[in-house]
Amino acid sequence: MNRIHVITAVIGAISFFFIISCDKGGNGTAKETATVKTEFSDLERFSSNETLTRCSLYIINETAPQFKEIVDEGNIAYYGLLLSARPDRELAQKLIAANRDGLWEYQRKYGVTSEDSALVIEGLMASGVDSEIVIKALTALSERFFDAGSGCFRTVNRGRAEYWKGCSVETTAHIAYLMHKADKGKFENEIKASAEYVRDSQDIDGKWSGRWFPSITITSYYAVRFLALFDGTFSQNIEKNLSYIAQKQSDNGSWSNSTIETSAAVLLIKSSGKEAGSISKAEEWLKNSSFKAEPVLYYWFENKNDKLFFDCWDKGLISAAWKKLALDSLK
């Protein structure tokens, strides 16, 4: 968005500020303060609907972007990521109880999506819940979101923007990986078709580009992690991605000086089965990194004349979860 600048500033131990400015004489400036949380504690926060992201909303039309407001979101699905990083039966039971028709949503009353459900299911699997619960949820994903004709999973069946329609490579790789881990015999057809779809969706430069995440590294991580399950069948695709990822690492060991990007890159390399010298530098950078607000999700709604654009940033716990997952994988 060449007329919107999102600037992160004043990042300290207890708070951060978002300063959002639009061009056209500085119209629509807003400042917000939020408490930063980077430790996994007080699981009761889930029962009180604490949100994990803070979103800046803009109206985008033919003249100029206009800042609208800041809202807090993300009180369901991203708790699945936290659960993957630190399995906890109590939080798992709360997430199970928060299901909507057997699946999960990003925010209460937003409606279920397949990718949001995958985040929760992975957390439930890490926490060792009854396999029947996992299989039931994965079966629901297959029945409601698998596109047999294209061999992939849709994130939604209908949306409020044209680009929401169709298959999603990050969603397909994420769900098919979970199916392979849970019961590859039961979901054999979905897994095989998804592997071919993910393979064919790789960009010419070696990365996989997602639809929902600002991060390209996360989408590539889901793709590599899934394709690595096939005992070398997709080694050429994985090697091509590893070459791309290696080129993007900074001299200080990080990817884009980002906790989330660096963590996803470490997990990608580890899941590929190919050890790389770049991991030790990344590990050192992660161990010494401090919290910095990072974007985790963006999307927009469309109506006849304009778009409502959501730019969603982590409040702290999402980055902390990615970091813990990456460092734990190196132990």
C-alpha positions as CSV (number, residue, x, y, z in Angstrom):
1,M,0.0,0.0,0.0
2,N,2.2,2.8,-1.2
3,R,0.3,5.6,0.6
4,I,0.2,4.0,4.0
5,H,3.1,3.9,6.4
6,V,3.0,1.8,9.5
7,I,5.8,2.7,12.0
8,T,6.6,0.8,15.1
9,A,8.1,3.0,17.8
10,V,8.8,3.3,21.5
11,I,9.2,-0.4,22.2
12,G,10.0,-1.0,25.9
13,A,9.7,-3.6,28.6
14,I,6.0,-3.0,29.3
15,S,4.4,-1.3,26.3
16,F,4.7,-0.4,22.7
17,F,3.1,2.3,20.6
18,F,1.8,2.1,17.0
19,I,2.0,5.3,15.1
20,I,0.0,5.1,11.9
21,S,0.1,8.0,9.4
22,C,-1.5,8.4,6.1
23,D,-0.3,10.7,3.3
24,K,-2.5,13.6,2.1
25,G,-1.4,16.0,4.8
26,G,-1.2,13.5,7.6
27,N,-5.0,12.8,7.7
28,G,-5.9,9.9,10.1
29,T,-3.2,9.8,12.6
30,A,-3.6,7.5,15.6
31,K,-1.6,6.4,18.6
32,E,-2.3,3.3,20.7
33,T,-0.7,1.8,23.7
34,A,-0.9,-1.9,24.5
35,T,0.6,-4.1,27.2
36,V,3.3,-6.4,25.9
37,K,3.3,-10.0,27.2
38,T,6.1,-12.3,26.3
39,E,5.7,-15.0,28.9
40,F,3.3,-17.9,29.0
41,S,1.4,-17.4,32.3
42,D,-2.1,-17.0,33.6
43,L,-4.1,-19.3,31.5
44,E,-7.2,-17.8,32.8
45,R,-6.7,-15.0,30.3
46,F,-8.3,-17.3,27.7
47,S,-11.6,-17.5,29.7
48,S,-11.7,-13.7,29.8
49,N,-11.4,-13.4,26.1
50,E,-8.0,-11.7,26.0
51,T,-7.0,-10.9,22.4
52,L,-3.6,-11.7,21.0
53,T,-3.5,-9.2,18.1
54,R,-4.1,-5.5,17.6
55,C,-5.4,-4.4,14.2
56,S,-5.3,-1.0,12.5
57,L,-8.3,-0.6,10.1
58,Y,-8.2,1.6,7.0
59,I,-10.8,2.5,4.4
60,I,-9.2,2.1,1.0
61,N,-11.0,3.9,-1.9
62,E,-10.1,5.5,-5.2
63,T,-8.9,8.8,-3.6
64,A,-6.8,8.1,-0.5
65,P,-6.5,5.7,2.4
66,Q,-8.3,6.8,5.5
67,F,-7.5,5.5,9.0
68,K,-10.6,4.3,10.7
69,E,-9.8,2.8,14.1
70,I,-7.8,0.3,16.1
71,V,-9.4,-2.9,17.3
72,D,-8.2,-5.9,19.3
73,E,-8.8,-9.3,17.8
74,G,-7.6,-12.9,18.0
75,N,-9.2,-14.5,21.0
76,I,-9.4,-18.1,19.7
77,A,-7.2,-19.6,17.0
78,Y,-3.8,-18.2,18.0
79,Y,-4.1,-19.8,21.4
80,G,-3.6,-23.0,19.4
81,L,-0.1,-21.7,18.5
82,L,0.5,-21.0,22.2
83,L,-0.6,-24.5,23.0
84,S,1.8,-26.0,20.5
85,A,4.7,-24.0,22.2
86,R,3.7,-25.0,25.7
87,P,1.2,-28.0,25.8
88,D,-1.3,-27.6,28.6
89,R,-4.3,-29.8,29.2
90,E,-6.3,-27.0,30.9
91,L,-6.0,-24.6,27.9
92,A,-6.6,-27.5,25.5
93,Q,-9.9,-28.2,27.2
94,K,-10.9,-24.6,27.0
95,L,-10.1,-24.5,23.3
96,I,-12.1,-27.7,22.8
97,A,-15.1,-26.0,24.5
98,A,-14.6,-23.0,22.3
99,N,-15.3,-24.9,19.1
100,R,-18.1,-23.8,16.7
101,D,-19.7,-26.7,14.9
102,G,-16.6,-28.8,15.5
103,L,-14.1,-26.3,14.2
104,W,-12.5,-23.0,15.3
105,E,-12.4,-19.3,14.4
106,Y,-9.8,-16.5,14.7
107,Q,-12.0,-14.4,16.8
108,R,-15.3,-15.2,18.4
109,K,-18.3,-14.7,16.1
110,Y,-16.1,-14.2,13.0
111,G,-16.9,-17.7,11.6
112,V,-14.7,-20.8,11.4
113,T,-11.9,-21.1,8.8
114,S,-9.8,-24.1,8.0
115,E,-6.5,-22.4,8.7
116,D,-7.7,-21.1,12.1
117,S,-8.9,-24.7,12.9
118,A,-5.5,-26.1,11.9
119,L,-3.8,-23.8,14.4
120,V,-6.0,-25.2,17.2
121,I,-5.8,-28.8,16.1
122,E,-2.0,-28.7,16.1
123,G,-2.1,-27.3,19.6
124,L,-4.5,-30.0,20.7
125,M,-2.3,-32.7,19.2
126,A,0.8,-31.3,21.0
127,S,-1.2,-31.5,24.3
128,G,-2.1,-35.1,23.8
129,V,-5.9,-34.9,23.7
130,D,-7.9,-37.9,22.8
131,S,-7.2,-38.8,19.2
132,E,-10.9,-39.1,18.5
133,I,-11.3,-35.4,19.0
134,V,-8.5,-34.7,16.5
135,I,-9.7,-37.1,13.9
136,K,-13.2,-35.7,14.2
137,A,-12.0,-32.2,13.6
138,L,-9.8,-33.2,10.6
139,T,-12.7,-35.1,9.1
140,A,-14.8,-32.0,9.4
141,L,-12.1,-30.0,7.6
142,S,-12.1,-32.5,4.8
143,E,-15.8,-32.5,4.4
144,R,-16.2,-28.8,4.5
145,F,-13.1,-27.4,3.0
146,F,-11.3,-29.9,0.8
147,D,-11.6,-29.2,-3.0
148,A,-11.2,-32.6,-4.6
149,G,-11.1,-31.2,-8.1
150,S,-8.1,-29.0,-7.3
151,G,-6.6,-31.3,-4.7
152,C,-6.3,-28.6,-2.0
153,F,-8.0,-26.9,1.0
154,R,-10.0,-23.7,0.9
155,T,-9.5,-21.4,3.9
156,V,-13.1,-20.3,3.6
157,N,-16.0,-21.4,1.5
158,R,-17.3,-17.9,0.9
159,G,-15.8,-14.6,2.0
160,R,-16.3,-10.9,2.0
161,A,-13.6,-10.3,-0.7
162,E,-13.1,-12.0,-4.0
163,Y,-9.5,-13.0,-3.2
164,W,-10.8,-15.1,-0.2
165,K,-12.1,-17.7,-2.6
166,G,-10.2,-20.7,-3.9
167,C,-7.3,-22.8,-2.5
168,S,-4.6,-21.7,-0.1
169,V,-1.2,-23.3,-0.1
170,E,-0.4,-22.5,3.5
171,T,-3.7,-24.0,4.6
172,T,-3.4,-27.0,2.4
173,A,0.2,-27.8,3.6
174,H,-0.8,-27.2,7.3
175,I,-3.9,-29.4,7.3
176,A,-2.4,-32.2,5.2
177,Y,0.6,-32.4,7.5
178,L,-1.7,-32.8,10.5
179,M,-3.7,-35.5,8.7
180,H,-0.5,-37.4,7.9
181,K,0.5,-37.2,11.6
182,A,-2.9,-38.2,12.9
183,D,-4.0,-41.0,10.5
184,K,-2.3,-41.0,7.1
185,G,-4.3,-44.1,6.1
186,K,-7.7,-42.5,6.7
187,F,-6.8,-39.3,4.9
188,E,-4.6,-40.9,2.2
189,N,-6.5,-39.2,-0.7
190,E,-6.4,-35.7,0.8
191,I,-2.7,-36.1,1.7
192,K,-1.6,-37.3,-1.8
193,A,-3.6,-34.6,-3.6
194,S,-2.3,-31.9,-1.2
195,A,1.3,-32.9,-1.8
196,E,0.9,-32.5,-5.5
197,Y,-0.8,-29.1,-5.0
198,V,1.9,-27.8,-2.7
199,R,4.6,-29.0,-5.0
200,D,3.0,-27.3,-8.0
201,S,2.4,-24.0,-6.0
202,Q,6.1,-23.3,-5.4
203,D,7.3,-20.0,-6.9
204,I,10.0,-20.0,-9.5
205,D,12.5,-18.5,-7.0
206,G,11.9,-21.4,-4.5
207,K,9.6,-19.8,-2.0
208,W,5.9,-20.5,-1.3
209,S,3.7,-17.4,-1.2
210,G,0.8,-17.3,1.1
211,R,-2.5,-15.5,1.1
212,W,-3.0,-14.4,4.7
213,F,0.4,-14.0,6.4
214,P,2.7,-11.0,5.9
215,S,5.5,-13.7,6.4
216,I,6.6,-15.7,3.4
217,T,8.8,-17.8,5.7
218,I,5.8,-19.2,7.6
219,T,4.1,-20.4,4.4
220,S,7.4,-22.0,3.2
221,Y,7.8,-23.6,6.6
222,Y,4.4,-25.3,6.4
223,A,5.2,-26.4,2.8
224,V,8.6,-27.9,3.6
225,R,7.5,-29.5,6.8
226,F,4.8,-31.3,4.9
227,L,6.8,-32.3,1.8
228,A,9.6,-33.6,4.0
229,L,7.3,-36.4,5.2
230,F,7.6,-38.1,1.8
231,D,11.1,-39.7,2.1
232,G,12.9,-37.7,-0.5
233,T,10.1,-37.6,-3.1
234,F,10.1,-33.8,-3.1
235,S,13.8,-33.2,-2.2
236,Q,14.3,-31.0,-5.3
237,N,11.5,-28.7,-4.1
238,I,12.9,-28.6,-0.6
239,E,16.5,-27.9,-1.8
240,K,15.3,-25.1,-4.0
241,N,13.5,-23.5,-1.0
242,L,16.5,-24.0,1.3
243,S,18.6,-22.2,-1.2
244,Y,16.2,-19.3,-1.3
245,I,15.9,-19.1,2.5
246,A,19.7,-19.1,2.9
247,Q,20.0,-16.1,0.6
248,K,17.6,-14.2,2.9
249,Q,19.5,-14.6,6.1
250,S,21.1,-11.4,7.5
251,D,24.7,-11.2,8.6
252,N,23.6,-11.1,12.2
253,G,21.9,-14.5,11.9
254,S,18.3,-13.4,11.7
255,W,15.8,-13.2,9.0
256,S,14.7,-9.5,8.6
257,N,15.6,-8.9,12.3
258,S,12.3,-10.6,13.0
259,T,11.6,-13.1,15.8
260,I,8.8,-14.7,13.8
261,E,10.6,-14.8,10.5
262,T,13.8,-16.2,12.1
263,S,11.9,-18.8,14.2
264,A,10.0,-20.0,11.2
265,A,13.2,-20.2,9.2
266,V,14.8,-22.3,11.9
267,L,11.8,-24.6,12.0
268,L,11.8,-24.9,8.2
269,I,15.5,-25.9,8.1
270,K,15.1,-28.4,11.0
271,S,12.0,-30.0,9.4
272,S,13.8,-30.4,6.1
273,G,16.2,-32.8,7.7
274,K,19.1,-30.8,6.2
275,E,21.4,-29.4,8.8
276,A,22.8,-26.0,8.0
277,G,25.5,-23.9,9.5
278,S,23.1,-20.9,9.4
279,I,21.1,-22.4,12.3
280,S,23.8,-21.7,15.0
281,K,23.8,-18.0,14.1
282,A,20.1,-17.9,14.1
283,E,19.9,-19.6,17.5
284,E,22.2,-17.1,19.0
285,W,20.3,-14.2,17.6
286,L,17.0,-15.7,18.9
287,K,18.3,-16.2,22.4
288,N,19.4,-12.6,22.6
289,S,16.4,-11.1,20.8
290,S,13.8,-8.9,22.7
291,F,10.2,-8.3,21.9
292,K,9.4,-6.1,18.9
293,A,5.9,-5.7,17.6
294,E,5.5,-7.6,14.3
295,P,2.7,-8.0,11.8
296,V,1.1,-11.5,11.8
297,L,-2.0,-11.2,9.6
298,Y,-3.7,-8.9,7.1
299,Y,-6.9,-9.1,5.2
300,W,-9.6,-6.9,3.7
301,F,-13.3,-6.8,3.1
302,E,-14.8,-5.4,-0.1
303,N,-18.0,-3.6,-0.8
304,K,-19.1,-1.8,-3.9
305,N,-17.0,1.3,-3.6
306,D,-14.1,0.6,-1.2
307,K,-12.2,-1.9,1.0
308,L,-11.8,-2.2,4.7
309,F,-8.2,-3.2,5.3
310,F,-7.1,-4.9,8.5
311,D,-3.4,-4.8,9.5
312,C,-3.0,-7.0,12.6
313,W,0.1,-7.1,14.8
314,D,1.2,-9.4,17.6
315,K,0.8,-8.1,21.2
316,G,3.7,-10.3,22.3
317,L,2.6,-13.9,23.0
318,I,2.5,-15.0,19.3
319,S,6.2,-14.0,18.8
320,A,7.1,-15.7,22.1
321,A,5.4,-18.9,20.9
322,W,7.3,-19.0,17.6
323,K,10.5,-18.3,19.5
324,K,9.9,-21.1,21.9
325,L,9.0,-23.6,19.2
326,A,12.2,-22.7,17.3
327,L,14.5,-22.9,20.3
328,D,12.9,-26.1,21.5
329,S,13.5,-27.7,18.1
330,L,17.2,-27.1,18.6
331,K,17.5,-28.9,21.9
